[in-house]
Amino acid sequence: MNEALVLAGARTPFAAWSRGSTGRGTPGGAFKDLDPFDLGAFALKGALARAALTPADLSFVAFGNMYQAGPHGCYGARYVTLRAGCPPEVPGSTVSLACGSGLLALKTAADAVARGRTPFAAAVGADAPSRLRRDVLVPSFTDIACGQPIAKTVEALALEKTLTRESMDGWARRSHHKAQENAAALAAEIVPVAGLAADDLVRPDATTAILAGARPLFEDGFGLMTRANVHGIADGGAALILAAPRSAAGLALGRVASTALVGVPPRCMAYAAVPAIRQALERARWRVRDVDLWEINETFAAQVLLDIAELGLKDQTVNVRGGAIALGHPMGATGLRLVLSLLLELRRRGGRRGCAAISIGGGLGIAVCVETA
């Protein structure tokens, strides 16, 4: 089997929404008039431009979308391709793996390229939770196998491992500070949309005192999880262009070295990224110490801290541009944002190997290893 190279990528800004954890977006959210197909199309057009390709060059598009809500959600990939200007002959497929949908789209597109089915493919991901009805959005944060909110399963494991509220708030503060420190690098990922040119959830005022004053998520919980140390809800899209080596002309950001998708008991969702990472490393024939940078989705600060401890990672190699706590988590777009950030930061630092991973509600984990070209 051949390999798949990542030629280029782009994403929209991630926009807060009025009912989100910070409420810092414009009324209704900056993207209130855009659906996930629009957001995916904006990202895809940006990625194609950076790859010096046209929409007609694509032979396949995989679109990751968590909710697929509304009467047209089942046709998501089709609308993304058409709105991005692809000819009607370019097919697309919508994939869903909850908040791992973007990484699943990447795996799907990379497999199509590596198996010789297409010279160029795109992985696109987008979600617009601000457009969802409350009775659709809110229940998705509960694990029906456990009979409780996903955040409670994470909090229980954090208590079991004696994580403190202070350590979680510290990681959340770090996320915001890293995002501010790397504002220029983050801007290089983004194509402006609807007058927005930067992620609008980043909080310059994320001080120790402010975070310590945040209310716990649950009145009947342990007081560890707050709205300030979990991911921000956001609208956004992201895209990566994949190519076969013979088609890349030496222009690639890097290659997809391996992927892995695993399952764990639902109550252990916080650890789901760990076996996924281990399996992806094994398939790439790497060890933890071979990896220069990590992107582990900040669904919860506690979950990232648990994963770091379990894998023995160095904090300074993880989420160096900030994570979903600061930037937001537009579910289907997040995985592609992780890989785009990872590849660009590896190249900026002269690094070689990176791994991106997401723990998914219900007890699933997905990971992707990439290597710079």
C-alpha positions as CSV (number, residue, x, y, z in Angstrom):
1,M,0.0,0.0,0.0
2,N,1.2,3.5,-0.8
3,E,1.1,6.4,1.7
4,A,-1.0,9.5,1.9
5,L,0.6,12.9,2.1
6,V,-0.9,16.0,3.6
7,L,-0.4,18.8,1.1
8,A,-2.1,21.7,2.9
9,G,-4.8,22.6,5.3
10,A,-7.0,25.5,6.5
11,R,-9.7,26.2,9.0
12,T,-12.2,28.8,9.8
13,P,-12.0,30.7,13.0
14,F,-13.8,28.9,15.8
15,A,-16.7,31.1,16.9
16,A,-18.3,31.1,20.4
17,W,-22.0,31.1,20.5
18,S,-24.3,33.0,22.8
19,R,-25.3,30.1,25.0
20,G,-21.8,28.7,25.2
21,S,-19.5,28.5,28.2
22,T,-18.2,32.1,27.8
23,G,-20.9,33.9,25.8
24,R,-18.1,35.9,24.2
25,G,-19.4,35.6,20.6
26,T,-21.5,38.2,19.0
27,P,-25.3,37.9,19.6
28,G,-26.3,34.4,18.4
29,G,-22.6,33.7,17.5
30,A,-20.5,35.1,14.7
31,F,-21.5,32.2,12.4
32,K,-25.2,32.2,13.3
33,D,-26.2,32.5,9.6
34,L,-23.9,29.7,8.5
35,D,-24.5,25.9,8.6
36,P,-21.9,23.2,8.8
37,F,-21.9,22.8,5.0
38,D,-20.9,26.5,4.6
39,L,-18.2,26.2,7.3
40,G,-16.8,23.0,5.7
41,A,-16.9,24.6,2.2
42,F,-15.0,27.8,3.4
43,A,-12.3,25.6,5.0
44,L,-12.1,23.3,1.9
45,K,-11.7,26.3,-0.5
46,G,-9.0,27.7,1.8
47,A,-7.1,24.4,1.9
48,L,-7.3,23.9,-1.9
49,A,-5.9,27.4,-2.5
50,R,-3.0,26.7,-0.2
51,A,-2.4,23.4,-2.0
52,A,-2.4,25.2,-5.4
53,L,-5.3,23.0,-6.5
54,T,-8.7,23.6,-7.9
55,P,-12.0,22.0,-6.7
56,A,-12.0,20.0,-9.9
57,D,-8.7,18.3,-9.0
58,L,-10.4,16.4,-6.2
59,S,-11.6,12.9,-6.7
60,F,-13.1,12.3,-3.3
61,V,-14.2,14.2,-0.2
62,A,-14.8,12.7,3.3
63,F,-16.8,15.0,5.5
64,G,-16.8,14.6,9.3
65,N,-19.9,15.9,11.1
66,M,-21.1,14.9,14.5
67,Y,-24.8,15.8,14.5
68,Q,-26.0,15.5,10.9
69,A,-29.1,17.4,12.2
70,G,-31.9,18.8,10.2
71,P,-33.6,17.5,7.0
72,H,-30.5,17.8,4.9
73,G,-27.9,16.5,7.4
74,C,-27.6,13.2,5.7
75,Y,-26.4,14.8,2.5
76,G,-23.6,16.8,4.3
77,A,-20.6,15.9,2.2
78,R,-22.5,16.5,-1.1
79,Y,-23.4,20.1,0.0
80,V,-19.8,20.8,1.1
81,T,-18.4,19.8,-2.2
82,L,-20.9,21.7,-4.2
83,R,-20.6,24.9,-2.1
84,A,-16.8,24.7,-2.4
85,G,-17.2,24.8,-6.1
86,C,-16.4,21.1,-6.9
87,P,-17.9,19.8,-10.1
88,P,-21.0,17.5,-9.7
89,E,-18.8,14.6,-10.6
90,V,-16.7,14.9,-7.4
91,P,-18.2,12.4,-4.8
92,G,-18.3,12.8,-1.1
93,S,-19.2,10.7,1.9
94,T,-20.3,11.9,5.4
95,V,-18.8,10.1,8.4
96,S,-19.6,10.5,12.0
97,L,-17.7,9.5,15.1
98,A,-19.0,12.1,17.5
99,C,-16.2,14.5,18.3
100,G,-13.7,12.2,16.5
101,S,-15.5,12.7,13.2
102,G,-12.7,14.9,11.8
103,L,-10.0,12.4,12.4
104,L,-12.2,9.6,11.0
105,A,-12.7,11.8,7.8
106,L,-8.9,12.1,7.7
107,K,-8.5,8.3,8.0
108,T,-11.1,7.7,5.3
109,A,-9.6,10.2,2.8
110,A,-6.0,9.0,3.5
111,D,-7.0,5.3,3.0
112,A,-8.6,6.3,-0.4
113,V,-5.3,7.9,-1.5
114,A,-3.0,5.2,0.0
115,R,-5.0,2.4,-1.8
116,G,-4.6,4.1,-5.1
117,R,-8.2,5.0,-5.6
118,T,-7.5,8.7,-6.1
119,P,-4.6,11.1,-6.5
120,F,-6.2,13.9,-4.5
121,A,-8.7,13.7,-1.7
122,A,-9.9,16.0,1.0
123,A,-10.8,15.5,4.6
124,V,-13.3,18.1,5.8
125,G,-14.9,18.5,9.2
126,A,-17.5,21.0,10.6
127,D,-20.2,21.5,13.2
128,A,-22.4,24.4,14.1
129,P,-23.8,23.5,17.5
130,S,-25.2,27.1,17.9
131,R,-27.9,26.1,15.3
132,L,-29.0,23.0,17.2
133,R,-32.1,22.8,19.3
134,R,-31.4,22.4,23.0
135,D,-33.2,19.0,23.0
136,V,-30.6,17.8,20.4
137,L,-27.5,19.3,21.8
138,V,-27.8,18.8,25.6
139,P,-28.6,15.1,25.6
140,S,-25.5,14.4,23.4
141,F,-23.3,15.3,26.5
142,T,-24.8,12.3,28.4
143,D,-23.5,8.8,28.2
144,I,-26.6,6.6,28.2
145,A,-24.5,3.5,28.9
146,C,-23.4,5.1,32.1
147,G,-26.6,6.9,32.7
148,Q,-24.9,10.2,33.5
149,P,-23.2,13.1,31.9
150,I,-19.8,12.3,30.3
151,A,-18.2,15.0,32.4
152,K,-19.2,13.1,35.5
153,T,-17.4,9.9,34.4
154,V,-14.3,12.0,33.9
155,E,-14.6,13.7,37.2
156,A,-14.9,10.3,39.0
157,L,-11.6,9.1,37.4
158,A,-10.0,12.4,38.3
159,L,-11.0,12.0,41.9
160,E,-9.8,8.4,41.8
161,K,-6.4,9.6,40.6
162,T,-6.4,12.5,43.2
163,L,-6.3,15.2,40.6
164,T,-7.0,18.6,42.1
165,R,-9.3,21.4,41.0
166,E,-6.2,23.6,41.1
167,S,-4.3,21.4,38.6
168,M,-7.3,21.4,36.2
169,D,-7.7,25.1,36.4
170,G,-3.9,25.4,35.9
171,W,-4.2,23.5,32.6
172,A,-7.1,25.6,31.5
173,R,-5.1,28.8,32.3
174,R,-2.2,27.3,30.3
175,S,-4.5,26.7,27.3
176,H,-5.6,30.3,27.1
177,H,-2.1,31.6,27.6
178,K,-0.6,29.3,24.9
179,A,-3.3,30.4,22.5
180,Q,-2.5,34.1,23.2
181,E,1.3,33.5,22.9
182,N,0.8,31.7,19.6
183,A,-1.8,34.1,18.1
184,A,0.3,34.6,14.9
185,A,0.8,30.9,14.4
186,L,-2.9,30.2,14.9
187,A,-3.7,33.0,12.4
188,A,-1.7,31.1,9.8
189,E,-4.2,28.2,10.1
190,I,-7.2,30.4,9.5
191,V,-9.2,31.7,6.5
192,P,-11.4,34.6,7.7
193,V,-15.1,34.0,7.5
194,A,-18.1,36.3,8.1
195,G,-15.8,39.1,9.3
196,L,-14.1,36.9,11.9
197,A,-10.4,36.3,11.5
198,A,-9.5,34.8,14.9
199,D,-10.9,32.4,17.4
200,D,-13.1,34.4,19.7
201,L,-13.2,32.1,22.8
202,V,-9.7,32.8,23.9
203,R,-9.8,34.7,27.3
204,P,-7.0,37.1,28.1
205,D,-8.5,37.3,31.6
206,A,-8.0,33.6,32.4
207,T,-6.2,34.3,35.6
208,T,-5.9,31.9,38.6
209,A,-8.5,33.9,40.5
210,I,-11.0,34.1,37.7
211,L,-10.8,30.3,37.1
212,A,-11.0,29.6,40.8
213,G,-14.2,31.5,40.9
214,A,-16.0,29.4,38.2
215,R,-19.0,27.5,39.4
216,P,-18.8,23.6,39.4
217,L,-20.6,21.9,36.6
218,F,-22.7,19.7,38.9
219,E,-24.3,20.6,42.2
220,D,-24.1,16.9,43.2
221,G,-20.5,16.4,41.9
222,F,-17.1,16.7,43.5
223,G,-16.5,20.3,42.6
224,L,-13.6,19.6,40.2
225,M,-15.2,20.2,36.9
226,T,-16.3,23.8,36.0
227,R,-17.3,25.6,32.8
228,A,-13.9,27.1,32.8
229,N,-11.8,23.9,32.7
230,V,-13.8,22.1,30.0
231,H,-13.9,22.7,26.3
232,G,-15.7,25.7,24.9
233,I,-18.6,25.0,22.5
234,A,-17.9,26.6,19.1
235,D,-18.9,26.6,15.5
236,G,-16.2,26.0,12.9
237,G,-14.8,24.0,10.0
238,A,-11.4,22.6,9.0
239,A,-10.0,20.8,6.0
240,L,-6.9,18.9,4.8
241,I,-5.9,18.0,1.3
242,L,-4.4,14.5,0.8
243,A,-2.3,13.4,-2.1
244,A,-0.5,10.3,-3.4
245,P,3.3,10.8,-3.3
246,R,3.5,10.8,-7.2
247,S,1.0,13.7,-7.2
248,A,2.5,15.8,-4.5
249,A,5.4,17.3,-6.4
250,G,7.4,17.6,-3.2
251,L,5.1,20.2,-1.7
252,A,3.6,18.2,1.2
253,L,3.4,19.3,4.9
254,G,3.9,15.7,5.9
255,R,2.6,12.2,5.7
256,V,0.0,10.1,7.5
257,A,2.1,7.5,9.2
258,S,-0.7,5.5,11.0
259,T,-4.1,5.7,12.4
260,A,-5.9,3.8,15.2
261,L,-9.5,3.5,16.5
262,V,-10.2,1.7,19.7
263,G,-12.9,1.2,22.3
264,V,-12.8,1.2,26.1
265,P,-15.5,0.8,28.8
266,P,-17.8,3.9,28.5
267,R,-17.0,5.0,32.1
268,C,-13.3,5.2,31.1
269,M,-13.8,7.6,28.3
270,A,-11.2,9.9,29.8
271,Y,-8.5,7.3,29.0
272,A,-9.8,6.3,25.5
273,A,-7.1,8.3,23.7
274,V,-4.4,6.3,25.5
275,P,-4.8,2.9,23.8
276,A,-5.5,4.6,20.5
277,I,-2.2,6.4,20.8
278,R,-0.4,3.2,21.8
279,Q,-1.9,1.3,18.8
280,A,-1.1,4.1,16.4
281,L,2.5,4.3,17.7
282,E,2.8,0.5,17.3
283,R,1.6,0.7,13.7
284,A,4.0,3.5,12.9
285,R,6.8,1.5,14.7
286,W,7.4,4.5,17.0
287,R,7.8,4.8,20.7
288,V,6.5,7.6,22.9
289,R,10.0,9.1,23.1
290,D,10.1,9.3,19.3
291,V,7.3,11.8,19.2
292,D,8.2,15.5,19.2
293,L,4.8,17.0,19.7
294,W,1.3,15.9,20.8
295,E,-2.1,17.3,20.2
296,I,-4.6,15.7,22.7
297,N,-8.0,17.2,22.5
298,E,-8.9,19.2,25.6
299,T,-12.4,17.9,26.0
300,F,-11.7,18.3,29.7
301,A,-8.6,19.5,31.5
302,A,-8.9,16.5,33.7
303,Q,-8.9,14.1,30.8
304,V,-5.7,15.6,29.3
305,L,-3.9,15.5,32.6
306,L,-5.0,11.8,33.1
307,D,-3.7,11.0,29.6
308,I,-0.4,12.8,30.1
309,A,0.2,10.9,33.3
310,E,-0.7,7.5,31.9
311,L,1.6,7.9,28.8
312,G,4.4,9.7,30.7
313,L,4.4,12.7,28.4
314,K,6.2,16.0,29.0
315,D,3.8,18.8,29.4
316,Q,5.8,21.1,27.2
317,T,5.3,18.9,24.2
318,V,1.5,18.8,24.5
319,N,-1.0,21.3,22.9
320,V,1.7,23.9,22.5
321,R,-0.7,26.3,20.7
322,G,-3.4,25.9,23.3
323,G,-6.4,23.6,23.0
324,A,-10.1,23.3,22.9
325,I,-10.5,24.9,26.3
326,A,-9.2,28.1,24.8
327,L,-9.9,27.7,21.1
328,G,-13.2,25.9,21.2
329,H,-14.4,22.4,20.1
330,P,-16.6,22.4,17.0
331,M,-16.8,18.6,17.2
332,G,-16.4,17.5,13.5
333,A,-13.7,20.1,12.8
334,T,-11.6,19.5,15.9
335,G,-9.6,16.5,14.8
336,L,-8.5,18.2,11.6
337,R,-7.5,21.3,13.5
338,L,-5.3,19.1,15.7
339,V,-3.5,17.7,12.8
340,L,-3.1,21.0,11.0
341,S,-1.7,22.6,14.1
342,L,0.6,19.7,14.7
343,L,2.1,19.7,11.2
344,L,2.6,23.4,11.0
345,E,4.2,23.6,14.5
346,L,6.5,20.6,13.7
347,R,7.7,22.4,10.6
348,R,8.1,25.7,12.5
349,R,10.2,24.0,15.1
350,G,12.1,21.7,12.8
351,G,10.4,18.7,14.5
352,R,9.7,15.5,12.7
353,R,7.0,13.3,14.4
354,G,3.7,14.1,15.9
355,C,0.5,12.4,17.2
356,A,-3.0,13.7,17.5
357,A,-5.7,12.0,19.5
358,I,-9.3,12.4,20.8
359,S,-11.2,10.7,23.6
360,I,-14.8,10.3,22.4
361,G,-18.0,10.0,24.5
362,G,-19.2,6.4,24.9
363,G,-15.7,5.1,25.3
364,L,-14.0,5.5,21.9
365,G,-10.5,6.8,21.1
366,I,-8.9,7.7,17.8
367,A,-5.3,8.7,17.1
368,V,-3.3,9.7,14.0
369,C,0.5,9.8,13.7
370,V,2.0,12.2,11.2
371,E,5.5,12.8,10.1
372,T,6.8,16.0,8.4
373,A,8.0,15.7,4.8
